[in-house]
Structures are given as C-alpha cells and as structure tokens.
C-alpha cells in the first residue's frame, strides 16, 4: 500500500491498516513493540498495516491495539463494521445471535449450512450468487462465512444439531473436487461431540414437516428464536407459538431422518462417488 494513496482509493482492510500505523507512530511505538504487546509477530503487524493480511486481522488483535493505544473500543469497532459489511444487512442480526446461542438446530434443504461450509464450497456459492461482483468482494464474503466457525472456539461452544436433506449432498456446487472436500469436512465435523448430523434421504419420501430451510437458536436464559430466509432476505421470529411450531417440525424431521451413524455411512458413500 502506497502511503500517498488517497483514503477513498483504499479498501476497508487497507484503511484499517493505515489507521493502526498512524496511531502506532503517533504513540511513538515500533512494530515490534505492538507485536509483543498484542501477542503477534512483527510480520503479522506489518501485513495488517499494509492491508495484505488475509482473510483479515483478528478481533483479538484489534482489541489488543485498543489496549496498547488507549483507544477504548475504536479498532474493535472498526473491525466489527468491516466484518458486518461482508454480510447482507438483513443477516447481521442473525449473525450476532448465532455467536451467542447455546444450541443451534438447523434444517438445510438445498445447500449445506453456512456454518459448516468449506472455503471452496462457500466461494463457489458466492460466485454463483454474486457473479457480477469483484473478486475482492467475493473473498470478503467467504472470509466472513468462515469466521462464523469461531463460535466453536468459545470457552463454552454451542451444540449444533443439523439435519440436511440428501439434496444438499447431491447438488454439485463447484465441481466434484469441491464436493468431496465438503463432504469430508462434514464427516470430520460430525465426529465432534458438539455437533450432531443427520441426513434425510430421498427414500424418506414427502417431507414430514417444513419444506423450507430454517434455524432455531436457543440461549442459556431459555430464550429461543426462529430464523427463516426468503429470496428478499431473512426474518427473525421470537413468538413462543411460532418457535414451538418450528420445534415440533424439527422433531418430525429428526424422526424421519437417518440415524447419525447411517447418515455418516451415506455421506461416505457419496464422498467416494465424488472422488471417483
């Protein structure tokens, strides 16, 4: 990044890096000092300041900058706004709640849930949805989707129960190689004690409940919300009657799905088909 480049010609990460550098210099600190204080390397700080760190600086680093510089929550807030900018505005409220949920119950009908997508699968999805956008914008969306996995790195991560229709596994997104990587990741994810995965096979016949994907988030204070999407955006529903109806649907879907072991066996079979 050229220091003479006008701010309006910089992308969000470059502007973030320039701000970090300007405040660091104003505080008369070296990159080494900032690196040591935040727990990162000189190279990491250098890439942040040049706007070349991919997918983007961590929130831990941003909060560390605020502590070292005495800037309150300035850099943490800047990074948060960059991250939100990579999500559609209607998805941001859900993303915030997903990061706080204690249990996530999801039903996917056409594509694998974003929280369980691989980088290649997510990139293929976004290139299909947003083929008119620049590569940089696509990569920002991919990075934002992958960062959602950070909920599983919390001290008390959520429990995820996901039911996927067989159509999700057979719809070829990005080609056979990408699908093989996606199914392999699902098998590894399902091995986690915090994740339960079931497949509804085509042989189950007509859907036992909803034919649309949906997600129920539950929280430690007993609250629960239902999230649904349409072509024009997502909606949050928090009325007890609506959430209870969705939970009833979820129980029906679980009853008609393959067991976790049977689901894993089906995924393995499909994985071998993609590899072949």
N, C-alpha and C positions, 0 to 999 in steps of 0.2 A: 504494500500500500504506500503510495507516494504521499508524503506529508503535505504537499501542495494541492492535493486533490480536494476540490470543494466538497463540503459535507453532504450536499444534495446528491453528489455522484457516488456516495459510499452506500454499500448495502448495510443492513442493520448490524451484522456482526462486525463490520469494519468500523462503524460508528461507535459501537460498544468498546472495541479495542482502542480506538483513538481516545475515548474518554478515560479509560483506565490509564493509558500512558500519560495523558495530560495531568491527571490528578497525581499520579506517582511522581512525575517530575516536579510538580508544584510542592509536593511534600519532601522533595529532595531525597527520594528513595531510589535505590538501584533495582534492577530486575531481580537480582539475586536476593535482595532483602525481601521483596514482595513474594518471591518464590518460597523462601524459607518460612515466612510468616503465614502463608496460606497452605503450606504443606504440599506444594507442587515444585516442578523443576524449572530451571531457567528457560529451557526450551518451550515448556508449556506457556509460561508468561509471554515469551516472545511471539508465539503463534497467536495467543489471544490478542495482543496489541496490534498485530499485523492483520487480524481478521481472517486468518487462514486455519484456525483450529476447527476441525470437523468432528462430529456434527456441529458442536458449539461448546462454549465454556460451561462448566458445571455450576449448579446453583451453590455448591459448597465454595467454589472459588469466588463467585460473586459476593457471597456473604462474608468471605474472608477479606475481600477488598474493602467492604464497608467497615469491618472491624479495624483493619490496619489504617485506613484513611480517615476514620471517624466520620463517615458519610451516612450514618443512620441505616436506611434500607434502600439507598439510592441505586446501587448497582444490582442488588437483588431484584428491585422493582423493574429496572431496565431489562434485565434478562427475562423476567416473567412476562413482560409485554412482548418481547421478541418471540417467546415461545407461544403465547396466545395468538400472535399474528400468523403462525403457521397452521392454526386450526380455524375452521369456519367460525364466525362469531356465535352462531347458534349452538356450537358444540362445546364452547368454553365452559359453560355452567356444568355440563355433564362431566367434563374432564376434571374439574375441581372436585366434584363429589366422588368420582371414581377413585381419586387419590386418597380419600378419607374413609371409604367403605370398609366394613369388616367382612362382608360376604358379597360376592358378585355372582348372580345367577343369570346366565346368558343363553339365549337360543339363537343360533345362526342358521339361515336358510339357504343363502346363495354363495357367500364368501366367508372365509374364516374371520372370526372376531379380530378387530384391530389389535387388541391386547396380546394376541397370540400370533401375529403375522411376522414372518421373517422380513429382512430388509429387501430381498429380491422380490418377494410376493407383494409387499407394500408398494415398492417402486412401480411394479407392473400395474397395480391397481390405479395408482395416481396418474401414471402416463396414459392410461385408458380414459380416466375421468377428466383429466385436465391436459389433454394433448396439446392445447394451444398455449400453455404456459412455458416460460423459460425453464431450463434445466435447474437453475438455482432455486426457483420456487418449488419445483418438484422435490428436490433434495431436502428443502426445509420441511416440507410436509412429511417426508419419510422419516426424518430425524425426530420430528415431534411425535410421530406414531410410535417409534421405537422407545422413546423416553417414557412412554406410559408404563413400560415394564418395570420402571423403578419402584412402583408400588410394592413389588415383591422383595425389595431390598430394605423395606422398613423394618424396624425392630419387631413390630407385630404385623406382619403382612396379611393381606386379606385371604380368605378362602374363596377360590374360584371354581364354580361348577359350570361347565359349558356343555351344552348339547348342540351338536352340529348335525345337520341333515347330510345324508350321503352326497347330495348335490354339491355341497361345499367342497367335497373331496374330489369330485369328478369333473367339476368345472375347471378347465385348464386355464390358469392365469399365468401368463408369461412364458409358457412352454413347459415341456416335460421336466427339464432340469430344475426349474424353479419350483415346480410342484413337488418333486422329490425332496427338495430341501425343506419345503413347507411341511410335508407330512412327517419327515424325520424329526423336525422340530416339535411337532405336536406330540409325537411319541415320547420325546425327552421331557417335554413339559408335563405330560400326564403321569410321568414317574415321580413327580414332586408330591409330597404329602399334602401340599396346599392347593393342588389342582386335581379336579375330577373331570374326566371327559367321557361323554357317551355319544354314540352315533345313532341317528335314526335312519335305518336302511330303507332303500326304495321298497323292499319287500314288506315293510310295515303298512303299506297301502296309504289310504287317505289320512291326512293329518288328524291326530286325535284332538288337537286344540288349534291355537293360532297358526295361521299360515304366514304371518309376518314375523321378522326377527324382533326381539325385544330383550331388554336387560332390566333386572331388578337389583337395586343396590340396597343393602341393609347395613345399619350402623349400630354401634355399641349401645347407643341410647334408645334402641328399639325402633327408631325411625326407619322407614323404607320408602323408596321412590321407584317409579317405573319410568324407563326411558324407551321411547319409540322413535323411529325415523320414517320420514316420507321423502319424496323427491325434493320437496322445498325446505327440508330441514328437520331438526329433531325437536321432540317435546318431552318435558318432564311432567309426570303425574304423581301427586302425593296424597290424593284422597284415599282413605282406607279401603273404600269399596272397590276402587279401580285396581289398587295394588293387590288386594286379596283375590280378585278375579284373575289377575296375571299369575299369582302364585298357584291358584287352582289349575290353570292351564299348564304351568310348569310341572306340576305333579303328574298330570296326564302324559305330558311329553316324556318324562322320565320313565313312566311305566311302559311306554311303547318303544323306548329306545333299547338298543343292545346294552348288555352289562358292560362295565368298564373293560373287563378282560376281553370280551367278544369284540368290543369296539376297537381295542388295540390290535386284535388279530386282523380285523378288516382293514385297518389303516396300513398294517404291514403288507398285506396282500396288494393293496393299491400302490404302495410305495415301490414294491418290486416291479409292478407293471410300468410305472413311470421310469424306473431305472433301466428297464429293458428297451 
